[in-house]
């Protein structure tokens, strides 16, 4: 069975930052029965279309993604491919803005400062050999 979670861990000054992001192989849009258009994500195209039809959705526009992607990556892909137009394009743009805002919250800015140089000391070959034996 395929693991649908992608675990990413990064270390920064001893603090562990972890993020678990679900990935998808299908993305697109669909109009709800009340007329609102939403961005949709799934891992099984046929099953997702059946679920949306059963829920009364119309204008279903789902595409297989070239690789597993997070929601943010999938929304960027849909925008780049020009797959969405009209209300669907608006829904994708709004969701993309929302996901980009959330992604920026996780960013860490690091400022470099001048590093003090260690004083130079002379080490003899005998001291190196003794240190290697220890």
C-alpha positions as CSV (number, residue, x, y, z in Angstrom):
1,X,0.0,0.0,0.0
2,X,1.3,3.4,-0.9
3,X,2.1,5.9,1.9
4,X,0.2,9.1,1.1
5,X,2.1,11.2,3.6
6,X,5.4,12.9,2.9
7,X,7.4,13.6,6.0
8,X,10.0,16.3,5.9
9,X,12.2,17.2,8.7
10,X,14.7,20.1,9.0
11,X,17.0,21.0,11.8
12,X,17.9,24.6,12.7
13,X,20.2,25.4,15.7
14,X,19.0,22.3,17.5
15,X,15.3,22.9,17.1
16,X,13.5,20.3,15.1
17,X,10.9,21.6,12.6
18,X,8.7,19.0,11.1
19,X,5.9,19.2,8.6
20,X,3.7,16.4,7.3
21,X,2.2,17.3,4.0
22,X,-0.4,15.1,2.3
23,X,0.2,14.6,-1.4
24,X,-2.3,14.1,-4.3
25,X,-2.3,12.7,-7.8
26,X,-5.5,14.4,-9.0
27,X,-6.5,18.1,-8.8
28,X,-9.1,20.4,-10.3
29,X,-12.3,22.2,-9.7
30,X,-16.0,21.4,-9.3
31,X,-19.2,23.4,-8.9
32,X,-21.2,22.5,-5.8
33,X,-25.0,22.1,-5.9
34,X,-25.3,25.6,-4.4
35,X,-23.4,27.1,-7.3
36,X,-20.0,27.7,-5.5
37,X,-16.9,26.5,-7.2
38,X,-14.2,24.8,-5.1
39,X,-10.7,23.5,-5.8
40,X,-10.7,19.7,-5.4
41,X,-7.9,17.2,-4.6
42,X,-7.8,13.4,-4.7
43,X,-5.7,10.3,-5.3
44,X,-8.2,8.3,-7.4
45,X,-9.7,10.2,-10.3
46,X,-12.7,7.8,-11.0
47,X,-13.7,7.5,-7.3
48,X,-13.5,11.2,-6.8
49,X,-15.7,11.9,-9.9
50,X,-18.3,9.4,-8.6
51,X,-18.3,11.0,-5.2
52,X,-18.7,14.5,-6.7
53,X,-21.5,13.4,-9.0
54,X,-23.3,11.7,-6.1
55,X,-23.0,15.0,-4.1
56,X,-24.7,16.9,-6.9
57,X,-21.6,18.7,-8.2
58,X,-21.4,19.9,-11.8
59,X,-18.7,21.3,-14.1
60,X,-16.3,18.8,-12.8
61,X,-12.8,19.5,-14.2
62,X,-10.2,17.1,-12.6
63,X,-6.8,16.3,-14.1
64,X,-4.1,13.7,-13.3
65,X,-1.0,15.5,-12.0
66,X,2.4,14.6,-13.5
67,X,3.7,13.4,-10.1
68,X,2.4,13.4,-6.5
69,X,2.1,17.0,-5.3
70,X,1.0,18.9,-2.2
71,X,-2.0,21.2,-2.5
72,X,0.2,24.2,-3.0
73,X,2.2,22.5,-5.8
74,X,-1.0,21.2,-7.4
75,X,-2.6,24.7,-7.4
76,X,0.6,26.2,-9.0
77,X,0.5,23.4,-11.6
78,X,-3.1,24.1,-12.5
79,X,-2.4,27.8,-12.8
80,X,0.7,27.2,-15.0
81,X,-1.2,24.9,-17.3
82,X,-4.0,27.4,-17.8
83,X,-6.5,24.6,-17.0
84,X,-8.9,26.8,-15.1
85,X,-11.0,29.7,-16.5
86,X,-13.8,31.9,-15.1
87,X,-15.2,30.9,-11.7
88,X,-12.8,27.9,-11.6
89,X,-9.8,30.1,-12.2
90,X,-11.0,32.4,-9.4
91,X,-11.4,29.4,-7.0
92,X,-7.9,28.2,-7.8
93,X,-6.4,31.7,-7.4
94,X,-8.1,32.1,-4.0
95,X,-7.0,28.7,-2.7
96,X,-3.4,29.3,-4.1
97,X,-3.3,32.6,-2.2
98,X,-4.5,30.9,1.0
99,X,-2.0,28.1,0.7
100,X,0.9,30.5,-0.1
101,X,0.1,32.5,3.0
102,X,0.1,29.4,5.1
103,X,3.4,28.3,3.5
104,X,5.1,31.6,4.3
105,X,4.3,31.3,8.0
106,X,6.6,28.3,8.1
107,X,9.5,30.1,6.5
108,X,12.5,31.0,8.7
109,X,14.7,34.0,8.0
110,X,18.3,33.6,9.0
111,X,20.7,36.6,9.3
112,X,24.4,35.9,9.1
113,X,26.8,37.7,11.5
114,X,30.5,38.1,11.4
115,X,32.3,35.0,12.8
116,X,35.2,35.6,15.2
117,X,38.4,34.0,14.1
118,X,40.0,31.5,16.5
119,X,43.6,32.4,17.5
120,X,46.2,30.5,15.5
121,X,48.3,28.0,17.4
122,X,51.1,25.8,16.2
123,X,50.6,22.1,16.4
124,X,53.4,19.7,16.0
125,X,53.3,16.4,14.2
126,X,53.9,14.6,17.5
127,X,50.8,16.3,19.0
128,X,48.7,15.1,16.0
129,X,49.9,11.6,16.4
130,X,49.2,11.6,20.1
131,X,45.7,13.0,19.5
132,X,45.0,10.3,16.8
133,X,46.0,7.5,19.3
134,X,43.6,8.8,22.0
